[in-house]
Amino acid sequence: MSLAIYRKYRPQNWSDLTGQNHIKVTLQNEIASGKLAHAFIFTGPRGIGKTTTARLLAKSLNCEQRKEGESEPCNVCDSCTELVGGQDLDILEIDAASHTGVDHVRENIIANARFTPVKRKYKVFIIDEVHMLSISAFNALLKILEEPPAHAIFILATTEIHKVPATIISRCQRFDFKKINSKDLIKRLAYIGQEEGVKINKEVLSEISRFSEGCLRDAESLLGQVLSLGEKEVTADEASLIIPATNQISVLELLRFLVLKDVNQSIALINELAEEGVDLLKFTDDLIESLRKIILNKVSGSLKEYAFELDQESENAIIDLSQKFTEKELLLLINIFSSKKNEIKTAVIAQLPLEIAVIEYCQNNQDNSDDSPNQDEKTELSDDNKKSESEKNDPPNAEDPEKISKAESVSNDTLKTCKIESETKKKKNVNLKIEEIKNKWHQFIVKMQEENASLVFILKVSEPLDLNGNVLNLGLKYDFHQQRLNQSKVKETFEENLTQFFNQELVLETCLLPSDYESDFIKEQTKDDEVELVDEISAEDVGEEQKEMLDNLMTALNGKVSE
């Protein structure tokens, strides 16, 4: 009978052990130097090499031909071959799950440990799933661990270290095993495929690695199923017969709907997946994984290596989405879907928790007007598509006396209007002049980029007109900009930052600049911008081209666009 892949390719040398370098180096140094502990405890998730490492340690300790100062076993002496075949009387593997009682510990471990090895230098006890022992059994084991015979070595392995008494752990050298990273997993799987004479597509190896979630035994078992197809070259289409289908396309589609806060399309997609029989629990896992990859990419491009690998098209989609979500939105999505994941198992309607998650996120995002521009602003933004490119790129001649005179006249009228509107405001005297505010306006905008990036674009196309006491009169070009700044939360945040920056208690008053008002101050603020300024049109006039332009502009408002 042929062996399973994970048994056939079980590492027989330290160099073959995948991952766990922090453990491998320590144990090899102990073996080479001869300075060994009498008891070890290996802990970590399933299928990552705890038992394999225990056997390698036992093999190296008893190898008859191992050179002094080295740690690798020879794999040809009687000791090595008998251990591999399970015939070595001095290597005892005990399954604590089926030997939980104190009597088994006394008979199989304590009594046995008192006798010297039959053939080898050490008698090694490998106790798997040691956390399954009873309290009485642990107490019995504790005595032999406190005063072990010189020839006895104990290696305990467990997936639930918290169930092992502290008195046991304190008498062992503890080694924490970690899940194996994707790079090492793929390298190991490729090696096995090569040894089997089968060429495996890298996309298939990546999918196996992602599905196994860092568990090498699961990955090798899944690879064994793929190899059982009997093909000399395994492609993604052939492997899809074995590997569970990915939800990545549907995940990206849902995230695009969430960017637009489209509740209808999002819920419709979730119900379509439910009707098609998609495992919604697995779908939610894939969604959370994708959100993690997006936020890692957003924080720093160098962090993406810690997330699972995707095909190039999906990677590009992830990068695109990382520009459209804010970090706060991503954290909110991860928290919402993580909390709803556990409800899917017990929900009467499986898709209901996901539907609620979508509604919670979209409503929360609409209410939080401080973080991103709302949907009403998107429909109010527009561009004067009637203008030719020459008109856009050919600014008015600032030296034209007629235009200067007109601009000064408009400016004076605007200032009068703002002053009249602010007369009713409670004013305080401040040690500050409007010229100082204008000179430092650009620096203030840079500060606001850190506090509230969505306001930066508005501030760049605004002009401080007058300082009436402590009331700053700010001229704005568009009505929706004025509405935005006059929102209570936005205005409060703005005034706090204004007061903090200029070290004076300032109050904001806004007014609209005339449509034909030309400001050299605004031109100076926006001369380096890559975003074209737009005029206001009604929501019903927005067509497909305008919508695309508006989407691009809204991204620019968040300061994320570059040419």
Stockholm file with secondary structure:
# STOCKHOLM 1.0

chainA/1-563         MSLAIYRKYRPQNWSDLTGQNHIKVTLQNEIASGKLAHAFIFTGPRGIGKTTTARLLAKSLNCEQRKEGESEPCNVCDSCTELVGGQDLDILEIDAASHTGVDHVRENIIANARFTPVKRKYKVFIIDEVHMLSISAFNALLKILEEPPAHAIFILATTEIHKVPATIISRCQRFDFKKINSKDLIKRLAYIGQEEGVKINKEVLSEISRFSEGCLRDAESLLGQVLSLGEKEVTADEASLIIPATNQISVLELLRFLVLKDVNQSIALINELAEEGVDLLKFTDDLIESLRKIILNKVSGSLKEYAFELDQESENAIIDLSQKFTEKELLLLINIFSSKKNEIKTAVIAQLPLEIAVIEYCQNNQDNSDDSPNQDEKTELSDDNKKSESEKNDPPNAEDPEKISKAESVSNDTLKTCKIESETKKKKNVNLKIEEIKNKWHQFIVKMQEENASLVFILKVSEPLDLNGNVLNLGLKYDFHQQRLNQSKVKETFEENLTQFFNQELVLETCLLPSDYESDFIKEQTKDDEVELVDEISAEDVGEEQKEMLDNLMTALNGKVSE
#=GR chainA/1-563 SS CCCCHHHHTCCCSGGGCCSCHHHHHHHHHHHHHTCCCSEEEEECSTTSSHHHHHHHHHHHHHCSSCCTTCCCCCSCSHHHHHHHTTCCTTEEEEETTTCCSHHHHIIIIIHHHTSCCSSSSCEEEEEETGGGSCHHHHHHHHHHHHSCCTTEEEEEEESCGGGSCHHHHTTSEEEECCCCCHHHHHHHHHHHHHHTTCEECHHHHHHHHHHHTTCHHHHHHHHHHHHTTCCSEECHHHHTTTSCCCCHHHHHHHHHHHHTTCHHHHHHHHHHHHHTTCCHHHHHHHHHHHHHHHHHHHHCGGGGGGSCCCCHHHHHHHHHHHHHSCHHHHHHHHHHHHHHHHHHTTCSSTTHHHHHHHHHHHHHHHHCTTTSCCHHHHHHBCCCTTSCHHHHHSCCCTTCHHHHHHHHHHHHHHHHHHHHHTTTSCCCCCSCCHHHHHHTHHHHHHHHHHHCGGGHHHHHTEEEEEEETTEEEEEESCHHHHHHHTSHHHHHHHHHHHHHHHTSCCEEEEEECCTTCCCHHHHHHHTTCSSCCCCBCCGGGCCHHHHHHHHHHHHHHTTCCCC
#=GC SS_cons         CCCCHHHHTCCCSGGGCCSCHHHHHHHHHHHHHTCCCSEEEEECSTTSSHHHHHHHHHHHHHCSSCCTTCCCCCSCSHHHHHHHTTCCTTEEEEETTTCCSHHHHIIIIIHHHTSCCSSSSCEEEEEETGGGSCHHHHHHHHHHHHSCCTTEEEEEEESCGGGSCHHHHTTSEEEECCCCCHHHHHHHHHHHHHHTTCEECHHHHHHHHHHHTTCHHHHHHHHHHHHTTCCSEECHHHHTTTSCCCCHHHHHHHHHHHHTTCHHHHHHHHHHHHHTTCCHHHHHHHHHHHHHHHHHHHHCGGGGGGSCCCCHHHHHHHHHHHHHSCHHHHHHHHHHHHHHHHHHTTCSSTTHHHHHHHHHHHHHHHHCTTTSCCHHHHHHBCCCTTSCHHHHHSCCCTTCHHHHHHHHHHHHHHHHHHHHHTTTSCCCCCSCCHHHHHHTHHHHHHHHHHHCGGGHHHHHTEEEEEEETTEEEEEESCHHHHHHHTSHHHHHHHHHHHHHHHTSCCEEEEEECCTTCCCHHHHHHHTTCSSCCCCBCCGGGCCHHHHHHHHHHHHHHTTCCCC
//
